[in-house]
Amino acid sequence: MLPAWPWAILAVALALRVVVVLATPGYLPFGDPADYDRIGRFLEYFGTYPPTTFADPAGPAALRPPGYPYFLAAVYEVVGVRWTVVRLIAALLGTVGVLLLWDVVRRLWDVRLAIWTAAVAAVLPSLVWVGGGLTAESLFVPLVLGAVWAVVRHRDAGGSALWVLAAGLLLGVAVLTRSNGGILLLPLLVAAWVPRRRWTDPVVLLLGTVVALTPWTVRNAEAFGAFAPLGTQSGFTIAGAYNSNADTGGKYYAAWQLPMDVPALKPLFGRPDLNEAQVDAELRDRGIAFAKDHPGFVVGATGVHALQLFHLWPDIDLGSGNSFRETGVPESLWGEYTAAFWVFLALVVAGIVLLVRRHERPGPLWLWAIPVLIVLSVVPLLGPPRYRIPADPFLAILAGVALTALRDRLRSPGLSRPA
């Protein structure tokens, strides 16, 4: 039975997320959500993935990972194409994510920090609004938190292999939702190994991840005749980041480009002799080659993307606008959303400073590797802040450290107590 504080925080978290949905009944999928909706509709009606839109006409497609489209298809199968229902389910999933985060912090630190962390996560605009649109992150975030929670429970449950197996399965589904989730396998393997130093624990976690990925891997091998366990997204993403259009300077410097709009890449598309996996491989090679030939652009683009990810890029429409539109944030609230995130960022920085200055227990290093790896997997290629959101629950722990210390300072002037 949960004590009163977590229940109150969860009630606030759910209420805010539901209000976001009900207050924007005119939401229309934009950008990535529109494509997810298209695939979800096709899956619900035909039971198969739709054909490619850029390679061999009517050939197989695997550009979008299947996790979120299948989630949409399942909802559409039950209630029809009702975006409001999808968004309300996302509100519930987001609230579950707050609960999981609370329990993780409670087990790794203490109840006080868990309460402040959950409170931050409950009201943080990025986590409130991520379910306001049909975004894969609305499913990816609770899946990652579920995997982390499972490995923490493994530590506290006498080393039961069922917990690490569950963590592996959840991580595998997360990777099928956002491909860059695969980079989180390493810290979770460490988390599974650390409590008892048994090699069987990380092996079981890895097995769970492989089991979850196997159906998609087999499907792609049959469709393309090639090993493509994560689909055909990497080359498309890399070539869109590193090309002559992106390296033009001015307002659109380092902005991700549709590869088919890049003159040097356009001849690759729509050819009957190239399937999607072959186009993806060629795009990957050309994008990497461009990056090697233009190292200065890689450095500059990475810097721009880092600023954009944290709402620090001056051109809000280019840096944050697409993320706002995709998550359904009305333009009238863009300024308030950004200001609230800056307050959160200041608390995160304060939390880091407090941990460093006080030489306090920072918690398990594998946990902090998760937000770092999420950011590092994105920042060289993409800048929209939506791609940073999966790191925010872990950054909320640092904000919780700052708020806990502030509360102690206000209650006991002149006395410095650890978070």
N, C-alpha and C positions, 0 to 999 in steps of 0.2 A: 504493500500500500504506500503510495507516494505521500510525503508530507504536504502541507498546505501550499508552501511557496511554489513548488514546481507546477502544481495544478493551476495556480493563478497565472503563472507565466505562460503555460500552454494555452489557457483560455484567451489571453491577450494575443498570442501568436496566431491562433486559429481565427480569432475575430478580425484581426487586421488583414489576414490573407483572404478571408471571405469578403470583407468590405471592398478590397481592391478589385475583386472579380465583379461583384454586384454593382459597383460604381462605374464600371466601364462596359456596359452591355453592348456597345457598338464596336467592340474589338474586332479587328480583321487581321488575320495572319499576314505578316509581312516578312520578307526575306526568307531566312531558313525555316521559320514556322510555316510559311506558305508551302514550301516544298515538303516538309514533314506531313502536312495535311493532305497534299496530293498523293503521297505514297500510302498514307494510312487509308485514304478512301479506296485506292486501287486494291490494297491488300484485303480490305473488308469485302469488296465486291467480287474480286476475281480469285482471291486466295493465294496470289503469287506477287512477287515484286514486279513493279512496272518496268518496261524496257528502258534502255539508256536514252538519255536526251542529247548525248554529244558524241557517241562513238558509232560503231556499226549500227545503222538504222534497224530498230526492232531487236537489237542484240541485248544480252543480259546487262543488268546494272547492279552496282554495289557501292556507289558513291556515298550514300548515306548509310551509316551503321543501322542495323535493324531494330535495336532495342526500343527506341522511342516510336518509330512508325508502327511496330507491332502493338505497342501499348495503345496508340491511338486507334488502331484497327479493332482491338478488343473492346474498347469503349464504344466505338461506332457500331459494332456488331450488336451490342446490348441496347443502346439508347438512341442510335442514329447519329448523324453528324451534328453533334451539339457541342460547340466549343465551350459554352459556359459550364457544362458538366465536366469536361476535361479539366478546365481551370479550377473548378471546385475540388476535384480529386487531387490536383496539384497542391491546393491549399492544405488539404489534409496531409499529404505526403510531406510538405514543408514543416508542418507542425510535428509530425513524427520525427523529422530530422532534428528539431529543437530538443525533443525528448531524448533522442539518442546522444546528442552532444552533451546534454546535462549529465547523463549517466556515465559517459566516458570520462568527463572531467571529474565527477564525483569519485570515481574509482581510481583515477590516476593522481588526483590532488586531494581536494576536500570539498565539503558541501558548500561552503561559502563561495569559493571560486566557481563552483558549478552553477550556483544560482545567478551570479552576476554574468557569467558567460551566456547562460540560457536567456537571460533578460536582454542582453545585447542582440543575440541571434533572433529573438522574437520580434524585435522592432527594427532591425537593420533594413533599410530600404531595399538593398540588393537582394536579400533573402526573402523579403516580403513580396517583391514584385516579380521574382524569377518565375513564379507560377502564374503571373498575370497574362502570359502569352503561351503559345504552344512551343516551348523551348525544351530541348533535350536536357538542359541543366536542371529543370524541375524534377526530373527523374534521376539524373546522374548524382546530384548532391545527396539525397537520402540513401542511395545505393552505396556510395563511398562511405558515408557515416555508418551505415549498417555493417559494412565490412570491417571498419575500424572497431566498432562496438563488439563485434564477434571475436576479434583477436584479443581485445581487452578482457572479455568474459572468459576466454580460454585461459588467460593468466590466473583468473580468480576461481576457476572451476576445476581445479585439480588436474589441468592439462588434458581435458577431454578432447579427443580428435574431432568430435562432431562440431565443435566451435570453429576450429581452423578450416574444416571442410566447408562450413557455412560461409566463412569469410571468403574463401576462394570462389565459391559459387556466386556470391554477391559481387565480388570484384569482377568476375567474368561477365556478368550481366552489365555491370557498369562500363566495361570496355566495349561491349556491344552497343552501348548508348552513346558514349563519346570515346573515340579511338585513343585519345591521349591518356585515358585512364590506365592503359597498359603500363605506363611509367611508374604507377604506384605499386606494382607487384613487388619491387625490391624492398621498399620500407615495410610492407606487410609480411614479406618473408622473414625479415629481421625480427619483426614483432612476434611472429609465431615461434621463432627459435629462441629468443632471449630468455623467457621465463625458466625453462628447464634444460636448455642446451641439448635438445633432442633433435636429430636431423630428420626424424620422421614427421615432425610437426610442419616444417615448411614444405616438405614433400607432399603432404596431404593437402595443404593450402594450394600448392601449385596444381595438384591433380584436380581440385575443385574448379580452378580457373580454366584449365584445359577442357574439362567436361562441358563447361558453359559455352566455350568458344567453338567446340567441335562441330555442331550442326552448321554454323555459318561458314566455317572453314571448308567443310566437305561440300557444301552447296557451291561455294565460289570455285573450288577445284573442278567440280563437274561443269560449271557454267563457262569458265574461262580456260580450263586446261592448265591452270597455274596455281601456285601456292599464294593465296591472298587472304590470310586469316583475319585481317582487319578491314578488308574491302579495298576499294580503289580511290581512297581519299588523299593519300599522302602526296602523290605527285601533283594532283590538282591544287592542293593547298600550297605546296612549295613553289610551283611555277607561278601561282597567282601572287605570291609575295615577292619573288625575285625575277623581275623582267624589266624590259626597257620602259614600259608605261609607268611602272611604279617609281622608276629612277629618273623622273623628269623635273623634280624640284617643284616649288610653289605649293599651292594649297593641297594638292593630292600626292605630295611626296610620301612614299612608303605606304600609301593606301593599297590595300589588297585589290587586285584586279581580276576580273573574270578572264581566265586564260584564253578563251575564244575571242576576246576583244583585243588581244595582243597580236599585232601583225605577224611577228615571227612564229607564233604558235598556231595561228588560225588554220593553216593547211592540215593540221593533225586531226581536225574534228570532222565528224560526219562521213568518214571514209569506210566503205564496206569491207575493206581488207584489214581493219584494225578494230578489235573489240575494246571494251572499256579498260580492261587490265593492261592491254598493250599501250593504249593511249596514256594511261596513268604512269606506266614505266617510262615512256618517252618524256612526259612532262617532268617527272622527277629528275631524270638525267639532265634535262635542259635547265631546270631551275637551279640545281646544284652547280652546274657549270657556270651559270650566270653569277651565282654567289661567289664562286672561286675567282672569277675574273673581275669582280667588283667588291673587294673586301671593305672598302670605305662605305659603300652603300649598305652592306650588311650591318656594320657598326651603327651607322646613322639610323637605319630602319629599326634596329633593336631599341635604340634610345627613344625614338618616337613612340614605338609600341608600348614601351614601359610606362611612359607618361600617359598615354591613352588608357591603358589598363586601369590606372588609378585616378582617372578623371582629372589629370593635371595638364592635359593638352589644351591649348587655348581655343582651338576650333571645336566647339562642343558638338556641332552638327556632324562633323566628320569623325571626331574621336568617340563620341558617346551617343550621337543621335540614332544610329542604327540599332544599338543595344536597347535604347529607350523604346523605339518603335516595336522591336521584336518582343519585348516583354510587356508591351501595352501601356507604358507610362505616358500619360497625356503631356503634351508639350508645355502646358501651363505649370507643370510640376517639375520640369527638368532642373530648374535652379535650386529648388528646395531639396530635391533628391541629391544633387551634387554637394550642396552645403552640408547635408547630414552625413554624407560619406566622408567629407573632409574632417568632420568632428570625429568620426569613427577612426579614420586614419591617424589622427593626432593621438587618440587613446592607444592605438596599436603601438605607435612609436614610444609613447610614455611607458607602456608595459614592457617593451624591450629594454628601455633604459633602466627601469626599476630592477629587472632581473639581472642585468649586467652589473649595476652598481652595488646591489645588495648581495651578489654572489649566491642567490637563492637557487633552490632546486628547479631547473628549467623544465623538468619532465623528460619523458623518453625522447631521445633524439630522432628515432624513427618517426614519431608523430610530427615533429617540426619539418621533417623532410617532405611530408606530403604537400603542404602549401607551397614550399619552395619548388618542388618538382612540377606542380601544376603551373606555376607562373613561368618557370623555365621552359616548359614544353610549348608554351604559347607565344611568349614575348618575341622570339626571333621571327615569327611569321605573321602574327595577328595582333591588332591593337584594340578592337572593341571590348569594353569592360565586361561584357557578358561572359567572356571566356575566363575571366578572373574569379567569377562568383563561386566556383567550387572550392576555392581557397578561403573564402570568407568565414566559414564556420570555425576554422582553425585560427584565423586572425582574431576572431571574437574572443578566444581564450586570452590573448594578450590584452585586448581591451578590458576583459574581466579582471586581469591582474591590476591594471591601472585603477579601475573603479573600486576594487577591494581596498587598495592602498589609500585611495582618497577617502573612502568611508572611515577607515581606521584613523586617518589624520583628523577628520572632522570630529570624531568621537573622543579622541585623546590628543588634544593639541600638544605639539612638541614631542610626541612619542611616535617613533617610527616602528611599525610592526610589519612583519613579512606578509606577503599575499598568501 
